[in-house]
Amino acid sequence: MNDLFASLATDKTEEDDRPMPVVFSTGSVHARDRLDYWRSEASKAFVEHEFDSPAGRSFRGIIRATAIAKMGIASFDSDAATVDHTMRCVRRATGDDVMICRQITGGAVLQQDGRALKTQIGDLWLIDPRRPFSIDIRPDSSSISIRVSRQEIEARLGDVSGFTAQSIRSEKATVALASGFVDLIARQGGSIDEPAATKVMQQAIDLLALAIKAELTEGPLTLASPRSVTLLRLKAVIEERLRDPGLKPATAAAAAGISIRYANALLAEEGTSLERHIMNRRLENCRRDLMAPAQATRMVSDVAYAWGFSDLSHFTRRFKARFGCSPGQIRPQITQAS
């Protein structure tokens, strides 16, 4: 979890007339420093990015933030601006969260993964900080951003890359419910104590995932509630044991209290199998660690073994088949750009 939210979760600040405490206002700094300070504070509350505004020294903005368990929530009220999460920003990132946003007033144009989205009031949308994106913010815009663990949201949606920069319109009842819940927890988040906060966080992620799937997946949801719960439990077991070389399809299914056949039937709804899901999750974690600048000195073999691989040549073949390059090929690009 981002350091800003980690501190907010334990150190409540004095609230102003809005529900979430103000963590930064351009009114508190000299005009010449406003853009630099805003970029720094907004990067902490959102994701690292480059920033500019046609308002220049006259730029005005307020950031409010709170946290519910491990879920960070921030609101941004500002003049017109441009946000660029460049490849350099991607390479410098240390966290692994996904951003789910809601437009409160005004609007913006989001671009990611070759898609452009013109946001509307009340809509939700998803951003993946693993890849570059840009946001053109309109004047007098206000939005809420929720920082969700990738593990948590992908346990419910699968790979999020197909959901980025797509509008989740508030006209649908499920989306309207999720959108309203986002506003509610933004207002009440700071007053929710553990262990209730963890339960509220899980419910929020469940509802957001349901809204995203209902809007962006063709056809009705195919998993009934009991099957969904079982699938989530199966994925949680896998995530907890990914580093164990002894994790096999049989042991994963047994730990979740189901048969391999039933586990494969559940995952078939997502176009995969138990064995492929375990392999892909291990490969994705290895790729993340290999691309992290903070882990640039680790040997490829150390990363592979840390995520449950016991044969380096087998890992290399699987990695290349999955990502189109060898594990070592992604590392020089990182070090040269840094």
Order of alpha helices (4+ residues) and beta strands (2+ residues): alpha-beta-alpha-beta-beta-beta-beta-alpha-beta-beta-beta-beta-beta-beta-alpha-alpha-alpha-alpha-alpha-alpha-alpha-alpha-alpha-alpha
